[in-house]
């Protein structure tokens, strides 16, 4: 598929621009909250496994509930689904901030709150990603996904550092409060977005048949299965850096919350660079070569973090990891969307997320357990070995290249109402 050399033209689309800016604020708050939760756990518990479980508690519900959320995205008004998800996370975040201010949080209670926020994310994501196809054209979809990735990682370059500063100055409760306020913008933007809702001519799919139809479609699509498998391997191994970074900062670098935030910011800055390189890389290289490079970039970063023990080296390693992160995940996302017709795209994206975030949830627990018994540095070296295996898996399970095949209905003017729902 031809790639545009510039993605910024999409900001001419008022709806896309409004939602993108609102998502920036929401992502900023979420990243500040993540720093607060991860660092607070280091003060609530001495267990390295519990620290790593903070990452699992956010990703596990995405694995469990993504398919159900995908069914909602394909069968209900996506805007309303997102409003419900964002409102739920707002309420949970307010309760989390209140509990933190009162000093009532325990390690397991903190995990419960982050799990509930993950549930809201699980409900929101398939509808958000599927809505891109309702806002922009097929030809603009790759640019929209890249801009969304760039926006998130732009916040990732400043949000964690800001979160570290907030935690260091005012405590984790203040970080949780910032996150609660961050939901207001995206809820307001979704409330004012009035997508054209086509008249429904067919009854809504029943939940059971909708589940089975989505599973059958993906199971019978070799390209989708390859993407989901490689996404699972990537999530399983690459998440080691995000799950263990608080321990690396505390134990190997002897740093505090602000250092943790700055290093996470380096990861985000690298991801912004990766998003800007996406179109250029896809125009020059096959998808599989890009994917292998992302796996290997993470492997190099993991080894550097394990052995470097220096702020500058760690920051450079995280720049490289951030670029590999956004390049791989945006490539997986676009391949799923361009290989799937609109009527089932929410479920296909949900199953892809189940694979990726399932790998992240399991990986966070595995790397935490290894760190508990052998140290964070050795856990990072084992993760690097898994990343190399993930790159070599492309020999037998190569990622497909983008296809020109259009899977929309043959007569979109007359059949859009049968398949496409905002």
C-alpha positions in Angstrom: 0.0 0.0 0.0 1.5 3.4 -0.8 2.6 5.4 2.1 2.2 9.1 2.4 5.4 11.0 3.1 3.5 13.2 5.5 0.9 12.3 8.0 0.2 15.8 9.3 -2.4 16.5 6.6 -4.9 14.6 8.7 -5.2 17.5 11.1 -7.3 19.2 8.5 -10.0 16.7 9.6 -11.8 18.6 12.4 -13.1 15.4 14.1 -9.8 13.7 14.0 -8.0 16.8 15.3 -10.5 17.3 18.2 -10.3 13.7 19.4 -6.5 13.5 18.9 -5.9 16.6 21.1 -8.3 15.3 23.7 -6.5 11.9 23.7 -3.2 13.7 24.3 -4.5 15.0 27.7 -6.0 11.7 28.6 -2.7 9.9 27.8 -0.7 12.4 29.7 -2.8 11.7 32.8 -2.6 8.0 32.3 1.1 8.1 32.2 1.4 10.3 35.2 -0.9 7.8 37.0 1.3 4.8 35.9 4.4 6.4 37.3 2.6 7.1 40.6 1.3 3.5 40.8 4.6 1.8 40.0 6.6 4.0 42.4 4.0 3.8 45.1 4.3 0.0 45.0 8.0 0.2 45.6 7.1 1.9 48.9 4.2 -0.4 49.8 6.1 -3.6 49.2 9.6 -4.9 49.1 8.6 -7.7 46.7 9.9 -7.3 43.2 7.1 -9.5 41.9 4.5 -7.1 43.3 6.2 -4.2 41.5 6.1 -6.1 38.2 2.5 -7.0 38.8 1.5 -3.3 38.5 2.1 -3.7 34.8 0.2 -7.0 34.7 -2.8 -5.5 36.5 -3.2 -3.0 33.7 -2.7 -5.4 30.8 -4.5 -8.5 32.1 -8.0 -7.1 31.8 -7.2 -6.1 28.2 -6.4 -9.7 27.5 -9.5 -11.0 29.3 -12.1 -8.5 28.0 -10.9 -7.4 24.6 -13.0 -9.8 22.6 -16.2 -8.7 24.5 -15.2 -5.1 23.9 -14.7 -5.9 20.2 -18.2 -7.3 20.0 -19.5 -4.1 21.5 -17.4 -2.1 19.0 -18.9 -3.9 16.1 -22.5 -4.0 17.3 -23.1 -0.8 19.3 -22.5 2.9 18.9 -18.8 3.1 19.3 -19.0 6.7 20.6 -21.3 5.6 23.4 -19.1 2.6 24.3 -16.1 5.0 24.6 -18.1 7.4 26.7 -19.0 4.6 29.1 -15.4 3.4 29.4 -14.0 6.9 30.0 -16.6 7.8 32.6 -15.9 4.5 34.4 -12.2 5.2 34.5 -12.9 8.7 35.8 -14.8 7.4 38.7 -12.2 4.8 39.5 -9.4 7.4 39.3 -11.2 9.7 41.7 -11.6 6.8 44.2 -7.9 5.9 43.8 -6.8 9.4 44.5 -9.1 9.7 47.6 -7.8 6.4 49.0 -4.2 7.4 48.4 -4.7 10.8 50.2 -6.3 9.0 53.2 -3.4 6.5 53.3 -5.7 3.5 53.0 -4.0 1.8 50.0 -2.4 -1.6 50.4 -0.4 -3.4 47.7 -3.4 -5.6 46.7 -5.8 -2.7 46.8 -3.5 -0.7 44.6 -3.5 -3.6 42.1 -7.3 -3.8 42.3 -7.6 -0.1 41.3 -5.1 -0.4 38.4 -6.9 -3.6 37.3 -10.2 -1.6 37.1 -8.5 1.1 35.1 -7.3 -1.6 32.8 -10.9 -2.8 32.4 -11.9 0.6 31.2 -9.0 0.7 28.8 -10.0 -2.8 27.5 -13.6 -1.5 26.8 -12.3 1.7 25.2 -9.6 0.5 22.9 -11.4 -1.6 20.2 -14.0 1.1 19.7 -11.3 3.8 19.6 -9.2 2.0 17.0 -12.1 0.8 14.9 -13.5 4.4 14.9 -10.4 5.5 12.9 -12.0 3.8 9.9 -15.2 5.8 10.5 -13.3 9.2 10.7 -10.7 8.8 7.9 -10.6 7.0 4.6 -8.9 3.7 4.0 -6.0 5.5 2.3 -5.5 7.7 5.4 -5.8 4.9 7.9 -2.1 4.1 8.2 -1.4 7.9 8.7 -4.1 8.0 11.4 -2.7 5.0 13.3 0.8 6.6 13.1 -0.5 9.9 14.4 -2.3 8.2 17.3 0.9 6.3 18.2 2.9 9.5 17.9 0.5 11.4 20.1 0.6 8.8 22.8 4.4 8.6 22.7 4.7 12.3 22.6 3.0 12.3 26.0 5.2 9.4 26.9 8.2 11.6 26.4 7.0 14.2 28.9 4.3 12.5 31.0 6.6 10.1 33.0 9.1 12.8 33.8 6.2 15.1 34.9 4.8 12.2 36.8 8.1 11.5 38.5 8.4 15.2 39.5 4.8 15.2 40.8 5.4 12.1 42.9 8.7 13.4 44.2 7.2 16.8 45.2 3.6 16.0 46.2 3.3 12.2 46.4 1.5 9.5 44.4 -1.9 10.8 45.4 -1.3 14.0 43.5 -0.4 11.9 40.4 -3.7 10.0 40.7 -5.6 13.3 40.9 -3.9 14.6 37.8 -5.1 11.5 36.0 -8.7 12.0 37.2 -8.8 15.5 35.7 -7.3 14.2 32.4 -10.5 12.3 31.5 -12.6 15.5 31.3 -11.2 16.5 28.0 -11.8 13.3 26.1 -15.3 12.8 27.6 -16.2 16.3 26.5 -14.8 15.7 22.9 -16.7 12.4 22.6 -19.9 14.1 23.9 -19.7 16.8 21.2 -18.7 14.4 18.4 -21.9 13.6 16.4 -21.0 10.9 13.8 -23.5 10.1 11.1 -25.4 7.0 12.3 -26.7 5.0 9.4 -30.2 3.5 9.7 -30.0 -0.1 10.8 -31.7 -2.5 8.3 -30.6 -5.8 10.0 -31.0 -6.9 13.6 -28.0 -6.6 15.9 -26.0 -9.8 16.2 -26.6 -11.9 19.2 -23.7 -11.9 21.6 -23.0 -15.6 21.2 -23.0 -15.6 17.4 -21.0 -12.4 17.4 -18.3 -14.0 19.5 -18.2 -17.1 17.4 -18.2 -15.2 14.1 -15.2 -13.1 15.2 -13.3 -16.1 16.3 -14.1 -18.0 13.1 -13.1 -15.1 10.9 -9.7 -14.7 12.6 -9.0 -18.4 12.9 -9.6 -18.8 9.1 -7.4 -15.8 8.3 -3.7 -16.9 8.1 -2.4 -13.3 7.9 -4.3 -12.3 11.0 -3.0 -15.3 12.9 0.5 -14.5 12.0 0.2 -10.9 13.2 -1.5 -12.0 16.5 1.2 -14.7 17.1 4.1 -12.2 16.5 2.3 -9.6 18.6 2.1 -12.1 21.5 5.8 -12.9 21.3 6.6 -9.2 21.2 4.4 -8.3 24.2 5.7 -11.3 26.2 9.4 -10.4 25.8 9.4 -6.6 25.3 7.3 -5.8 28.3 10.3 -6.8 30.5 11.7 -3.3 30.1 8.5 -1.5 31.2 7.8 -4.0 34.0 11.3 -4.0 35.6 12.3 -0.4 35.0 11.3 0.7 38.5 13.6 -2.0 39.9 16.4 -1.1 37.5 16.2 2.5 38.6 16.0 1.7 42.3 18.4 -1.2 42.6 20.9 -0.9 39.7 21.0 2.9 39.1 20.3 3.9 42.8 17.8 6.6 41.5 14.4 7.9 42.7 11.0 8.7 41.2 12.2 11.6 39.1 15.0 9.5 37.5 12.4 6.8 36.8 10.1 9.4 35.1 13.0 10.8 33.0 14.0 7.4 31.8 10.4 6.6 30.9 10.5 9.9 29.0 13.4 8.7 27.0 11.4 5.7 26.0 8.6 8.0 24.9 10.9 10.3 23.0 12.3 7.3 21.1 8.7 6.2 20.3 7.9 9.6 18.9 11.0 9.2 16.6 9.8 5.8 15.6 6.3 7.1 14.7 7.9 9.8 12.5 10.0 7.1 10.8 7.1 4.7 10.2 6.1 5.9 6.7 9.7 6.1 5.5 10.5 2.6 6.8 7.3 1.0 5.3 8.0 2.5 1.9 11.5 1.1 1.8 11.4 -2.3 3.6 9.1 -5.3 3.9 7.0 -5.6 7.0 9.0 -8.7 8.3 12.3 -6.9 8.1 10.9 -4.0 10.1 9.5 -6.4 12.7 12.7 -8.3 13.1 14.6 -5.0 13.5 12.2 -4.0 16.3 12.7 -7.3 18.2 16.5 -6.9 17.9 16.4 -3.3 19.0 14.6 -4.3 22.2 17.1 -7.1 22.7 20.0 -4.6 22.5 18.2 -2.3 24.9 17.6 -5.1 27.4 21.2 -6.1 27.5 22.3 -2.5 27.9 20.0 -1.9 30.8 21.1 -5.1 32.5 24.9 -4.4 32.1 25.2 -0.6 31.7 24.4 0.7 35.2 24.7 4.3 34.0 22.0 7.0 33.5 23.2 8.0 30.0 23.6 4.5 28.7 20.2 3.6 30.1 18.6 6.6 28.5 20.1 5.8 25.0 18.9 2.2 25.4 15.4 3.4 26.2 15.4 5.7 23.2 16.1 2.7 21.0 13.5 0.6 22.8 10.8 3.2 22.4 11.4 3.5 18.6 11.1 -0.3 18.3 8.0 -0.4 20.4 5.9 2.0 18.4 7.2 0.8 15.0 6.3 -2.8 15.8 2.9 -2.2 17.4 1.7 0.3 14.9 2.8 -2.1 12.1 0.8 -4.9 13.7 -2.3 -2.6 14.2 -2.3 -1.3 10.6 -1.8 -4.9 9.2 -4.8 -6.1 11.1 -7.1 -3.2 10.0 -6.1 -3.5 6.3 -6.6 -7.2 6.3 -10.1 -7.1 7.9 -13.5 -6.0 6.6 -15.3 -3.2 8.5 -18.1 -5.5 9.9 -15.6 -7.5 12.0 -12.7 -5.1 12.4 -13.5 -4.4 16.1 -13.3 -8.1 17.0 -10.1 -8.7 14.9 -8.5 -5.8 16.7 -9.7 -7.1 20.0 -8.2 -10.5 19.4 -5.0 -8.9 18.4 -5.0 -7.0 21.6 -5.8 -10.2 23.5 -2.6 -11.7 22.1 -0.4 -8.6 22.7 -1.6 -7.7 26.1 -1.9 -11.3 27.1 1.8 -11.6 26.4 2.4 -8.4 28.3 0.4 -9.6 31.4 2.1 -13.0 31.4 5.5 -11.5 30.7 5.3 -9.0 33.5 4.6 -11.8 36.0 7.4 -14.0 34.5 10.0 -11.3 34.5 9.0 -10.2 38.0 9.4 -13.8 39.3 12.8 -14.1 37.6 13.9 -10.8 39.1 12.6 -11.9 42.5 14.9 -15.0 42.5 17.9 -13.9 40.4 17.8 -10.1 40.1 16.5 -7.6 37.6 19.7 -7.6 35.6 19.5 -11.4 34.9 15.8 -11.1 34.1 16.6 -8.5 31.5 19.2 -10.8 29.9 16.7 -13.7 29.7 14.2 -11.3 28.1 16.9 -10.3 25.5 17.2 -14.0 24.6 13.5 -14.3 24.1 13.5 -11.2 21.9 16.1 -12.8 19.7 13.9 -15.9 19.5 11.0 -13.6 18.5 13.0 -12.1 15.7 14.0 -15.6 14.4 10.4 -16.7 14.5 9.9 -14.6 11.4 11.7 -17.2 9.4 8.8 -19.6 9.7 6.0 -17.2 10.6 6.8 -14.0 8.5 4.6 -11.0 8.9 2.5 -10.4 5.7 3.1 -7.2 3.7 0.2 -4.7 3.3 -2.2 -5.8 0.6 -4.2 -3.7 -1.9 -7.2 -6.0 -1.4 -10.2 -4.0 -0.3 -12.4 -6.1 2.0 -15.3 -3.6 2.2 -18.7 -4.6 0.7 -18.8 -4.5 -3.1 -21.5 -1.8 -3.1 -20.6 0.4 -0.2 -23.2 3.1 -1.0 -26.1 0.6 -0.5 -24.6 -1.7 2.1 -22.7 0.5 4.4 -25.6 0.4 6.9 -25.3 -3.4 7.0 -21.6 -3.4 8.0 -20.3 -0.1 9.3 -21.5 1.3 12.6 -19.8 4.3 14.2 
